[in-house]
Amino acid sequence: MKPAAIRELLRKGLHKNETTAFWAEGYKQANLAMIPSAYAANFKKFAHGNEGSLPVLYVSEVGETTAGYLSQHSKVTTDVPAYQVISKGKRKIVDDLKEYDWSDMVTFYIGCSFSFNKIMLENNLLTPSAKCVSMYRTNIECYPCGPFKCKTIVSMRAIHKDKLSQIHQITSPLKDVHGAPIHYGNPSAIGISSLKDCFAGKTTDFDADEIPVFWACGLTAFEAISTAGLELAFTHGPGSVFLTDVLQENIKEAKDPKELCEVIEYSPDLYSALSKYAVDKLEALHKIVQCDPGKRGIDHLIVEGDFIKATLALSHANKVAIVTGAPVHQTHDQPDETDGLPGVISLAAALQYLGKTVDVLADSYRFRETQKIISKCVETGLLKSAVTVIQAQDLNMVYQKNVPQYDVIVAANSIQDSSSEIKQLTKDIQDATKFPNVIAITLVDKSEKKPADNINKSDEKHAGLTIQTANLNLAFFSMSWSLYTLMSCPIHERYVRKAVGFPMDVPGMMKKWLPSIEKVAKTRSIVQECYTYTAGNTSNVLNNLLDEMEQIANKQ
C-alpha cells in the first residue's frame, strides 16, 4: 500500500498504536518533533549538532500542518499511529493531536532508520531477530544548544558478525536517515547495563553469532524536549512515525577505497569502523615498524593484525598509560638513555591532541629524569600540556581498589633486562587484561620467544596485543601517524564521536603534534641534557623512515 493510502486510513482512526517499521517499504519515514516557534531556532541548531540522531528532512512554517515536499494531502496532527504529548517532562500517548491549538507550532521532520528496511531486506541483512528494533538510553552526551541538552537515544538490531562491514557500507551513505551505526558490540561501553531494559520497542532475541548494532535514534528529540521542560510539545510515538511520499534512494555500489567500509573487532566485543583506504595506509605504516635497521632479526616474530587493532584501541581510549623502555645501562651511577623515550613523547603528544588523558610510568631508576624531560618538552611546545609521571613501584597506578585505572596500557619491552619494578609492572599489565575493556599493547624490541609467549593470550576473552619492532621509537612514531590516519578518515572520525558534534579539522590542527625529523631532534636534545644519551648508528635511517611515515599518512 502506498504511503498516501495508509495516511488516509490513519486519519480515519484506523491502525492506531501500531509500528510503521515495515509499512510502505521503499519510502522514507520521518520522526517528528513539534515545538512552539520560540524554541525552533535553538532546536534547529541542536539537530544540526546531532546529525546522527536528528537528520532534518523538512522544517514546517509556523502553524503549518502539511509536510512540504515530503508528501501531498497529509496532516501532521492525524496521520501517525501514535503521538506523545510532552508537558514539563511528563508524557502521555494519544491517537491524534486534533484538540490542540496549532497556530504557534513548528514541526521538524527527521529521517528514520525504518526508511532503509527494504534495502536491508534486499541484501539479506534482516534475519527474524534483526527485524525487531529495541531502543535504549545511553551515556553519549548530545551537542547542546539553548535548553536542549540530553543523552543520545539509540535503536538496536541484532546483526550477524560476518555482516558488520556490509551493514556499515550500505547505511553509511544514507545520512538523511541516520546513516551508519555509531556502536557495535559491548552495550556497557555506551552506558547500557542490560539489553533487556529497553527504553522503547521490544526486547530482541539474539541468534548464534549475532551482536547488538546501535544506530543514533530520532527518539533523541523526545529526550531533548522532555529534559528542556517545555510547557507543551509533541513527538511521534515510539516506532510509530510519519510516512512520506519520497522514495528512499537506491545505494550505488562503492568502488573508491575511501568509501569502502570495514568493521574490525580490535578487542573482544569492542569494534571500530574505518575505510579500506585507511586500512591500506595503516598496513603500510606497519611495514615501516617491521623495518630492522639494526639487523636484529624479527621477521619470524611478527603478529599480523595487532598493529591496526592497537591503533584502533588507542583511538577509542579515554585514559592511556605508557610505560617507557628500560635504561640501556642500569648499573651506571648516572642514569643514561631510557630506550624509546622520544617515541613515548611523540605518542603522548598525539594522544593529548585527541583529548586523551596520558600518564607515563617509570621505575625509580629513571623517575626524576623522565619528569625533567617531560617538563622541558611542555616548556618547548613539544607537548600540549603536562603529562603525569608515575613511579612504577606504586602499584596503585594500575589498580585502585582492584579497578584498572586505564583503558589502554602501552608497554615497551626492551632487549635490556628490566628492573624488578618493571618486571612486577609487566605482570600487573598482563593481569589488567583480565578486566573487560582494558587493552594492553606491548611493543617488543626483541625476544627469543614468540610474542604470544610474552603476552598473556591464554584468555581469549581478554587478550593483549603485540607489536614486534626492532626499534621502540619507530613503533611509537608509527602509532602517532596511524592515529592521524584514522582521524583523517571520515568513516572512523564519525564513529569515534558517535555522530555527535562536528568533524574535526585533523589535517589543519593535529600535524603540529606529530613526530617529524625536527621535533624528534629537539626531543633528543632535551634527553641529552638529562641522560648520557647516544642516538646510535640508526638515527639517519630513522629520519628517513619518519619522512616515509608522513608521506604515507598524507597521501591523497
Disulfide bonds with the S-S distance in Angstrom:
none
